[in-house]
């Protein structure tokens, strides 16, 4: 099942409306290979025949982020962008040169954070790891 089909299935099961504009937003999101902003998505949609309102774009992105189908990442320019994800624990490697985001699961942070939480009597509910650097393709191209 494709990402958009999985999203539609989950949203439908939870009683969310699956409007034409919402479906078009989902399909268009899959065209991005680097993090995108709501404004970039809106501008790109308006360059096509897809007519979607600003509020619909923002509400849809918020809904997708709440369900972890979109992940918020820091773009190399310093602003936030969205990338396609799936529910569950994930971390990101973000290339400063091309903006490509590589997701990975699992990290040694759970052990470190568990000890830190115990020592400081703090209940950690979640964490977010992003590493900024240069991907292999950009390293090769730059040499």
C-alpha positions in Angstrom: 0.0 0.0 0.0 1.4 3.4 -1.0 2.0 6.2 1.6 -1.0 8.2 0.4 -3.2 5.1 0.5 -2.0 4.4 4.1 -2.7 8.0 5.1 -6.2 8.0 3.5 -7.1 4.7 5.2 -6.0 5.9 8.6 -7.7 9.3 8.3 -10.9 7.7 7.0 -10.9 5.2 9.9 -10.7 8.1 12.3 -13.6 9.9 10.7 -11.7 12.6 8.8 -13.1 13.8 5.5 -11.3 12.7 2.4 -12.0 15.7 0.1 -10.6 16.1 -3.4 -8.3 18.9 -2.3 -6.9 16.9 0.6 -6.3 14.0 -1.8 -4.5 16.3 -4.2 -2.3 17.7 -1.4 -1.3 14.2 -0.5 -0.3 13.2 -4.0 1.6 16.5 -4.5 3.6 16.1 -1.3 5.1 12.9 -2.7 6.8 14.9 -5.5 9.2 16.6 -3.0 12.6 15.1 -2.5 13.7 17.7 0.1 11.9 19.4 3.0 9.2 21.8 1.9 7.2 24.5 3.6 3.5 25.1 3.6 4.0 28.2 1.5 6.1 26.3 -1.0 3.5 23.7 -1.3 0.8 26.3 -1.8 2.8 28.1 -4.4 3.6 24.9 -6.3 -0.1 23.8 -6.2 -1.2 27.1 -7.6 1.3 26.7 -10.5 -0.7 23.6 -11.5 -4.4 23.2 -12.2 -5.0 22.2 -8.6 -7.0 24.9 -6.8 -6.6 24.5 -3.1 -7.1 27.2 -0.5 -4.4 28.3 2.0 -6.5 27.1 5.0 -6.9 23.6 3.5 -3.2 23.3 2.9 -2.3 24.4 6.5 -5.0 22.2 8.1 -4.0 19.2 6.1 -0.3 19.6 6.9 -1.1 20.0 10.6 -3.3 16.9 10.5 -0.6 14.9 8.8 2.0 16.1 11.3 -0.2 15.2 14.2 -0.5 11.6 12.9 3.3 11.5 12.1 2.7 11.1 8.4 4.8 14.2 8.0 7.8 15.1 10.0 9.0 18.6 10.8 12.8 19.1 10.1 15.1 22.0 10.2 16.2 23.1 6.7 19.8 24.1 6.1 18.6 27.7 5.7 17.3 27.7 9.3 13.5 27.4 8.7 11.4 24.4 9.3 10.1 22.1 6.5 8.1 18.9 6.2 9.2 15.5 5.0 7.2 12.4 4.4 7.4 10.0 7.3 5.5 7.2 8.9 4.2 6.8 12.5 6.8 5.7 14.9 10.2 6.7 16.3 12.5 8.2 13.7 15.6 10.5 13.4 16.9 12.5 10.5 20.2 13.2 8.8 19.9 16.5 6.8 22.3 17.4 4.0 23.3 21.1 4.2 24.3 21.1 0.5 21.2 19.5 -1.2 18.7 19.4 1.6 18.1 15.7 1.3 16.8 14.1 4.4 17.7 10.5 5.4 15.5 8.9 8.1 16.8 6.2 10.4 15.4 4.3 13.4 17.0 3.4 16.6 19.7 5.2 18.4 21.8 5.0 21.5 20.0 8.0 22.9 17.4 6.0 24.7 20.0 4.6 27.0 21.7 8.0 27.5 18.3 9.8 28.1 17.1 7.1 30.4 20.1 7.6 32.7 19.8 11.3 32.5 16.1 11.2 33.3 16.7 9.0 36.3 19.5 11.1 37.6 17.6 14.4 37.2 14.2 13.0 38.2 12.7 14.0 34.9 10.2 12.1 32.8 11.2 12.3 29.2 8.2 11.8 26.9 9.9 12.1 23.6 13.0 13.3 21.8 13.9 14.6 18.4 17.3 14.0 16.7 18.6 15.7 13.6 22.1 15.7 12.4 23.2 18.2 9.9 26.1 17.5 7.5 26.9 16.6 3.9 25.5 13.5 2.2 27.7 11.1 0.2 26.5 12.4 -3.2 27.4 16.0 -2.3 30.7 14.9 -0.8 31.6 13.1 -4.1 30.4 16.1 -6.2 32.4 18.5 -4.1 35.7 16.7 -4.3 
